[in-house]
């Protein structure tokens, strides 16, 4: 695909609705962290996103121990070992949280992951290929050999049909699966284009 389309899909990741803790009520906090820092850390914990639009969580722990994301009840169903706060002996926390669906364009805590892409041909190889207006690649194999490009680099040039061949990478934070992030990004882009189409005369 053209890089312009790839970039549009990449940016649309922030349009995917995901679950995140939005409101935190701290009933008790004997830890060394301020309430605001504790609330911020809890807000960034990934929560498995399904059909539920809103849910409540509770965190009640006493030290000595490292409080982690797996201590939240009910389970967030994602990463269970994210550290929240270290409690010393006789220190306690009691927290009630409310999670809801949101989008990354509102706050980064609603981001489901990361998308990035790159051309299959790196900059060192690009110096030895010609690209026409359609993105099609031509090359001089003898010149590449004379310039001592490695066998792997030459093989990359031979296998690439045009400059629109990209390597896509999708990393999930845990709310939804990586493959689902890619397709939901495309859906979000389509929805935005349909909305834009209404205003184009």
Phi, psi and omega in degrees: 000156176296152181297332179296320177289318178301318180292324177296320177294318180301316182288335183286353178300331181281000178260000182276125178290126176225161181273137175207153178290125186250324180236135180232125175250113181264107181279320179213137179211099177264002185288176179280350181271141173295157179304318184296319180292319179298316179296321180296316181295319179294323181295338182267001179287125179295136178239129180305127185259125177230223181272347181287133182269340182203143179205162181246147178229159178222143179226110179231113182216157176225151184272173007273132176184161170268117178281127182237171184299333179291347179279347180288137180238136351293171185297142177284345178064022174236232181287126185262354187245019178288123182289136179253305181200148176264124179255132173275178180302136178072004175270142182224154170226145175219117188224138174243132184235151175237124180251147179213168178284142176203178180237152181298338177290342176273314181199143185293342178295342177269007178285129182278348182167209185222135174238132172214161183215163176207158175291148176294336179258122180280172186299326180296324180283325185301335179293345185247014178234156175248137182239124179275184184296337180270003180084004181284145187254137170231156184205162176249105184297323181296320179295319180296322179293317180296327180277004174063040170291146181290162178300323180295318179295317179296320179297322178298317180297316182296325183278341181279126180272324179202175184283357178273003176278118184237152172258114182264135176235129180235124179241127181262142174278346176125346181290317177222162183290153183302316180298321180293325178301316182299311182289325178291329176296319178295318177300317180296321178295317178299317179298318179293323179292323177296320179293320178295322182299332179295332185260359179266122180258000000 
